[in-house]
Amino acid sequence: MSMSTSTLRNQLRTLLTLTNTEVQVAETRIAQARTEAVRKELSENAANGRIRAVAIEKAIRDLGGLPDALRPVLGRLAATVKALAEQAQPLDEALLGDLALEHQLLDRSIYVKALATAENEPGVVALAERLITAHQATVDWLTIVLAEEAIGGPVALRRGPLQAASGAALRVAGIPATLTARGVDRAVDVLRNAPARLGGFVDKTEEAGEAVAALATDARDKAVKRVSDAGDAVVERASDAGKTASKTAKATRDAALDAAEDTARAQGATGAADAIHAVRDATGILDPEDLPIDDYDSLNVNSVVAAVKKLDEPSEIRTVIAYEEAHKARAGVISAAQTRLAAIAEEIVGVN
């Protein structure tokens, strides 16, 4: 046995450990998928990773070695620890960690190909080429997802609750722009620096909206409690009343934000008005005439999709997605908008 053969086997064992980590990461990401298409892609990635792991184990045996029984376990344990740790990170940092893992897999696969070529092991060379192709595709995908995050998303993966909270905390602490969030958080920052002459107007509007929502929720809860002993039929009617109250609270909030923006502009507080508009934009509560597509509400899915494909500004596409998710939630429209956003991200990073 040559020294190169021993090195080749060791590198394959390391690839096996990293591949098992990759599989666990893909399975973890499935729960964060924004759409069914992304969920399916991640499921396929996990399945393909398991197939690659089996092929690597076979290559190790063909070279006269035995796979380390602990390595698959260690690989999955490493992924579990990674998943837990990254919940305290913003999503972009977690994705950068995924990208680093894929780069290591790609680089080691290239090294394995060179070692196998030197040892005249055509079977391992073919395996390495398969690994290179797979990991290069994943590197490209993650690069595009990060670019989508950079231009404001929404990305293929959703933030976990702790990731969202940690991202907000980092922004408040003044972390550099590479860790800043987009959307509503920008609006909050602008509101914090709004002209003094606006005074506490925005805060009062927000407090009023929260108070109305709280009163509506309290009224609903009391109504449900009073009738809960009267039987299932009464409880069902009370639940309907609660839904109505919730809708009323939401409508009140939307109207309050709309009025706040109008008043801010009337007072000349352009910065604050723009900030309020950004909040409405990010939450999809704009008026239809504010959308970048004319007569939006009267268009069918095919017409909206055709119009979305012509949009070039990420902010306009985000507006369409937010509005659609808050209103009709047509899967075809949301998917088309996300695809267009991904295409823009691909252009930015130069990935085909």
N, C-alpha and C positions, 0 to 999 in steps of 0.2 A: 504494500500500500504506500503510495507516494504521499508526500506532504501536501501536494495540491488536492489529492482526493480527500484527505482528511479535512482540509480547509473547505472544500466544496460541501462535504456532509455537514460541517458545522454551520455553514451559511444557510443551508437548506433547513436545518433545525431552527435557526433564528427566524427564517422566513415563516416556518410553521407556527412559531409562537406569535409573530406579528399578524399572521393571517387569522388566527383564532381571535386575537384582539380586534381585528377589523370586522370579523363576523359579529362579535358582541356589540361593537359600536353601531353597526348597521341596524341590528335588532333594537337597540336603544333608540335610534333616530326614527324608527317607524312611528312611534307614538307622537313624534313632533311633526310629522308630515302635514303640510297644509292642504294638499289635495290628494285624491285617490290615486292619481297618476304617479305622484311622488312616492306615496305609500307602496304602490306596486313596484316601483323601481328599486326602492330600498329593500323590499322583501326579496326581489330577484338578486340584488347584490349580496344579501346574506346567504341565499341559497348557493350562488356561484362561489362565494368565499368558502363554503363548506366543501364544495367540489374541488376547489383548488387545494384545500388542506389535505384531502384524501390523495390527490395527485402528488403532492410534496412528500407525504408519508411513503408512498410507493417508490418515489425516486430515491429516498434515503435507503430503503430496503434493497433496491436494485444495486446500490453502491456498496452493499455489504454491511450497512449500519442498521441500527434500530432507532426509531423515533423515541425521543425522551417522553415517557408517559406523563411527566409533570408539566411539560411545556404547554400542551393545550389548556390545562387547568390554569397555569400561570397567565397565559394569554387572556383568557376570559376574566380572570381575577383582575388583571391590569385594566381591562376595559371597564369593569364594574367600578373600580376605584376612580378611574378617569371620569366616568359618568357622574359619580357622586360629587367629585371635586369641581367639575365644570358647572354644576348648578349654582355655584357662587360666582361664576364668571358671566360676563355679557356673552350673547350668542356668538358674536364675531370672534371672540377669543376661543370659544369652544370649537368653532369651525376651523380656525387656524391650527388648533391641536389636531383635528382630523386630517387636515392637509399635510401637516408635518409627518403624521403616521403614514399616509399614502406616499409621500416623497421617499420615506425610508424604505418602504416596500418596493417602490420603483427602482431606487438606486441599488438596493441589494439584488433585485432581480437582474439588473444589468450586469452586476458583478458576477452573479452566478452563471450567467450566459458566458462571460469571458472565461471563467474557471472551467466550465464544462467544455468549451471549445478547445481549451488548452489540453484537457484530459481526453479529448476525442470521445465525448459522451453525447451522441446526437439526441438521445431521448431527453436528457436533461436540458440540452440546448433548446429543443422544441418546447419543453415545459416553461423554460425561462422566457421565451418569446411570447407565450400565452400570458404569462404573468405581467410582462412589460406592457402588452396591449391593454390588459384589464386595468392596471394601476394608472397608466397614462390617461385612460378615459375617466377614471375617478378623480384624478388630479384636475383635469379640465373641468369636470362638473363642479367640484368644490370651489375652484377658482371663479367660475361664473356665479355660483351662489354667493360668494363673498362680494363680488362686484355688485350683485343685486342689493345686498345689504348696504354697500357703500353709497348707492344712489337712492337709497330710501326704501327698498323693498316694495311690497311684502315678499320675503324670500320663500324658498321652497319649504323651509323648516320654521316652525313657530318657536318662539322663546318659551322656555319653561317658566313657571311663576317666580322661582328664585332668580333665574337669569334676568327676567324683566326687572325685578326689584334691585338686583345688584347693578344692572346697567344704569338705572336711575340714580342710585347712590353715587356711582362713580362720576356721573355727570355733575351732580350737585357739588362734589368735592373738587371739580375742576380738572378731571382727567383730560389729557390731550385729545385732539379732534379725532384721532383714530379709534378712540373708545366711545365717542359720543353717539347718542341715539338721534333718531330723526323724528319727524312728525310732531306729535303733541308735546314732546319734551322741549323741542325748539320753541314752540309757542309759549311754554311756561317760562323759559328763559327770557323771551322778549317781553312778556308781561311783567316780569320782575323789574325790568329796566324801562318800563313805559314812562312817558312824560309825567312829571309831577302834577300837572294841571288836571290830569285824569283822576287823580286822588284815589280814593278807595272804590271807585265806581265798579271796576271789574270784580274786586273782591266781594263787594256787596251783591253783585249779580250772581256770583257763584254761590254765596251763602243763601241767597234767596232761592236759587234752584235746588240746593241741597235741602233747605227747609221744606219746600213744597214736596220733594220726593219723600222726605222723612214723614211728613204728615200723611201723605197718601199711603205709604207703607204701613204706618201705625193704624190708620183707619181700616185698611184691609185686614190686618191681623186681628183687630178687635172684632170686626164683623165676622170673620171666620170662627173666632173663639165663641162668640155668642150663639152661633147657630150650629156648632159642631155636635151638640147633644140632641139635636132635633132629627137626626137621621141622615143617611147618605145623600138623599135627594137635596136636602137643604145645604149640605156641605158643598155639593157640586155647584149649586147656584152661588154660594158664597165665593167659591173659587173663581167663577166667572166674574164676579164683582171685583175680586182682587186683581184679575188680569186687566179689567177696565181701568182700575185705579192706577195700575202700573203704566198703562198706555197714556193715561192722562198726565202722569208725572213726567213721562218722557217727552210728551208734546209740550208741556210747560217748560222743561229744560231747553228744548230746541228753540222755542219762541223767545226765551230769555236770552240765549246766545245771539239770536238774530237781532233782537232789539239792542243788545249790548254793542254789537258791531255797528249798527246804524247810528247809535248815539255817539259812539267814539268818533266816528267819521264826521258827524255833524259838529263835534266840538274841536275838530282839527287834530285829534290824537291819532294820526295815521298809523304810527307804530303799534299802538295797542289794538287798533281796528284790524290791522293785518294779522296780529297775533291771534285774536279771536277767530278771524277767518280761518287761520291755520288749524285751530282746534276743530272748527266745524268741518273743514276739509278732511282732516285725519279720521274723524268719527263718522263721516258719510252723511252729515245732516245739512248739507248744502241744499239750496233751492235748485231745481232742475236747470234753470236758466244759467246757473253758475258753472255748469259742467262744460267740458271742452267739446262736447258733441251736441249739435243743435237738435232740438225736439227729441231729446233722449228718451223720455218716458213713453213716447208714441212709437218708438222703433221696436221691431222684433229682434230676436237673437241674432239672426244672420246680418241684419243691417247694422246692429251695434258692433258685431265682430268685425265687419268690413271697415267701419269707422275707426275702431281701435287700432287696426293694423296700420293706419295712416298717421297715428300719433307718434311724435318723436321726443317729446319731453317726458322724462320719468315722473315728474310731479303731476302731469295731466293724467298719466296712466294710473298712478296711485289714487288720484281723485275718483276716477271711474270705478276702481276696485272697491274703495271704501263705500261709495254711494251704492253700488250694486249689492255688496254684502249687507248693507243696512236696510235695503228695500226688497227688491225682487229675488236676490240671491240666485240668479240663473247661472248654473255651473258652466255652461258654454261661454258666457260672457267673461266670467272670472278667469277661466282657463285661458281664453284668448288674450286677455289683458296681461296675465302673468307670462305667457309665452312671448308677447311683445316686449315686456320688460326684460326677460331673459335674453332676447335677441340684442337689445341695446347693451346689456351687460357684456355679452360676448364680443361686441364690437369694441367696447372699452378695453377689455383685457386681451384682445387679439386671439381669442380661441375660436376655432371653427368647429 
